[in-house]
Structures are given as C-alpha cells and as structure tokens.
Amino acid sequence: MPLVTPLPADHDLETKELANFFNETLGFCPNSVLTMQHRPAISKAFINLNKAVMANEGRVTSALKRMIAWVSSNATGCRYCQAHAIRAAERYGAEQEQLDNIWDYRTHPAFSEAERVALDFSLAASQVPNGMTSDIKTRLYEYWNEGEIVEMLGVISLFGYLNRWNDSMATTIEQGAVASGEQYLGKHGWEKGKHL
C-alpha cells in the first residue's frame, strides 16, 4: 500500500495537460506524478524538469538516457524506476540486444565504449557514497563533450529524486511497467517488491 494515495489524473488540469508527455514516454501517466498532485506546484515543476532533462540536445539519445536512468535506478534498488526506465528505453528505440543484456553492458558487444562509459558514470554517480572517479572523468571526455555530460548527470540526478520518491512512497506500479520489467529484468530477479 502506498504511503500517499495517488489522485485522479484530472485532479489538477495543468498537471494533466503537462503529463501528456508521459503518454509518449510510458504509455500512461505514472502514479508517482498522480501522487505529486497533492501539491500541484511539485507535479508541474517535476514534469517540466523531466521534459528538460530528457530533451535531445546532442548525441545522448533518448534510448541512452533511459538506459542511464535504468543503471541509476538499479544502483539504488528502486524497482519501480527500474521498470519505468527499461520500458521507456524500449519505447524510445533501444536495440533489442541492449534491452536483453543491459545487466552486462560492460562486456556485451551490443554496447559501444561511449555507451559503456556513460553507464559507468551513471553507476558511480548514483552510489552512496558517490563513486565518481578521475578515471571515469577521463573516459567520459574521450567520447562526450561537456554539454552531453551535463545531460547525462541531469538524468542521473532526476532519477535520484525519483528513486527516493518512489521507494519511500511505495508507489503502486502500473501494469505496463510490470510487463516491461518482467520481460527484460525478470531473468535477473526483478519483481514488483513493495510497489504492489
């Protein structure tokens, strides 16, 4: 049972309109956003931040951003966000081989060296204490420019917020996210956990 009950999608009309973004991303409005509506300023600010962070400004593709989000969510243990991130990666065109082998990104040939360092960055920056190193910085600059690194850290930071929100709230997970979680992550033990 969630800590706070999500409100109906039409509770705040401005949030409802902004939340159309998630119909493209996930195919539904997440229960996390519906819960944030208890304070509409939070739900609206969150959606606008999400849209800004996930916008394509360079070579960091929509699919890679969602895989960065998955690695971050996996590092923190948020099963809700793991399922949402892998679903969004699928919907934004991540290669089937990458989706099937995201757990093995460091060694699987479906991932380029540029993608590997982006995902290593996500893992290191999502750990507590923070695991960022000068080696990761050096490797990042071999493939990515400063604006692209800012985009990546924007995703990592956004999901840091979401991981804490959804794990603390025990947000009820939507069926579409469950299906993606079971398909791509179930073989590694993913389950709904507290997000029933």
C-alpha positions, 0 to 999 in steps of 0.5 A: 500500500502506498504511503500517499494515495495517488489522485485522479489524473484530472485532479489538477488540469495543468498537471494533466495537460503537462503529463501528456508527455508521459503518454509518449514516454510510458504509455500512461501517466505514472502514479508517482506524478498522480501522487505529486498532485497533492501539491500541484506546484511539485507535479508541474515543476517535476514534469517540466524538469523531466521534459528538460532533462530528457530533451535531445540536445546532442548525441545522448539519445533518448534510448541512452538516457533511459538506459542511464536512468535504468543503471541509476535506478538499479544502483539504488534498488528502486524497482519501480524506476527500474521498470519505468526506465527499461520500458521507456528505453524500449519505447524510445528505440533501444536495440533489442540486444541492449534491452536483453543484456543491459545487466552486462553492458560492460562486456556485451558487444551490443554496447559501444565504449561511449555507451559503456562509459556513460553507464559507468558514470551513471553507476558511480554517480548514483552510489552512496557514497558517490563513486565518481572517479578521475578515471571515469572523468577521463573516459567520459571526455574521450567520447562526450563533450561537456554539454552531453555530460551535463545531460547525462548527470541531469538524468542521473540526478532526476532519477535520484529524486525519483528513486527516493520518491518512489521507494519511500512512497511505495508507489503502486506500479502500473501494469505496463511497467510490470510487463516491461520489467518482467520481460527484460529484468525478470531473468535477473530477479526483478519483481514488483517488491513493495510497489504492489 
